[in-house]
Amino acid sequence: MMKTHTNFLLFATLLVVVLIGTLDFEVCSGALHETSLNLKFYKQTCPKAEKIIKAAVDEHAKTNPFLGALLLRIHYHDCFVRGCDASLLLDPSSKTKQVEKQARPNLSVLGFDVIDDIKTQVEKACPQTVSCADIIALATRDAVSFQFRRPMWKVPLGRRDGRVSLATEVIPNLPSASSNFSTLLQLFSRKGLNLKDLVALSGAHTVGIAHCGEISRRLFNFSGKGDTDPSLNPAYAKSLKAQCANSNNIVEMDPTSATNFDNHYYRNLLENKGLFNSDASLLTDKSAAKLVNHFQVGDKFLLEFAKSMRKMGAMDVLTGKQGEIRKKCHLRN
């Protein structure tokens, strides 16, 4: 119990929730390029890659109940800015401007050490062969799938790592916890994702925890008059206020089910227990609300989430001779 509690605190900051690279032709257009990827991409060059990655993820998952949430956030934050090219992982250098991980929405992102550990193990077997972008995609799938003991979706491979990472690109491209429905739909549409993808991917909030600071306005000063967001379930709002007397405290994103990847998130939404404004906003649109109701039944959410994750993982990928295959995920070659 002590070890689990320690991990809970260690990852407490988890899930609190377009420029062009002129030399590398790394374009942020919101296009999906799954046809450029291949399920057997490493069959000849690194046939053990997927097994190595899964084994490493399983080891981390045994001691970190929030690993799936952690890696989902990395994958999500990476793909929505400049595409799925691992640009989020890059550290700043004396020759660069601020990078993506230095932007405010990414300051609480954790798990880079997990990706680095996996990359180290893959590099030992197949030097400079498997991209960090592919490692993120595979590791995320394996972490979410850990509780099911089977892969929840297939991951086409062949992504290359980007050389460009700019903090200024994050806020304009990344949906936030305070976004309203129209903003969310617009941002998703720009990335080639539709309404069903929006509602399905929002279900990632079925796992993880959040800082109270992210919801303090909804609880204590919603309209600037010291009030609470009237759309919140009164009993739920009362519970959150008690837990968030200190803005540094943490709360479960999906009460009673924060470590289980399931459809409980949608059941909470229908009871007006969505933690973030972005969650609650799904009920403000009739079509989205209909999907929320649809996903709260049986395995429908899991099936649609798998499809949407595969689509998201193909956004603006670099392939062929674009970008590079980094030796270390946090450094350009």
Buried (B, 14 or more C-beta within 10 A) or exposed (E): EEEEEEBBEEBBBBBBBBEEBEEBEBBBEBEBBBEBBEEEBBEEEBEEBBEBBBEBBBBBBEEBBBBBBBBBBBBBBBBBBBBBBBBBBBBBEEEBEEBBBBBEBBEBBBBBEBBBBBBEBBBEBBEEBBBBBBBBBBBBBBBBBBBEEEBBBEBBBBBBBBBBBBBEBBEEBBBBBBBEBEBBBEBBBBBBBEBBBBBBBBBBBBBBBBBBBBBBBBBBEBEEEEEBBEBBBEEBBEBBBEBBEEEEBBBBBBBEBBBBBBBBBBBBBEEBBBBBBBBBBBBEBEEBBEBBBBBBEEEBBBBBBBEBBBBBBBBBBBBEEBBBBBEBBBEBE
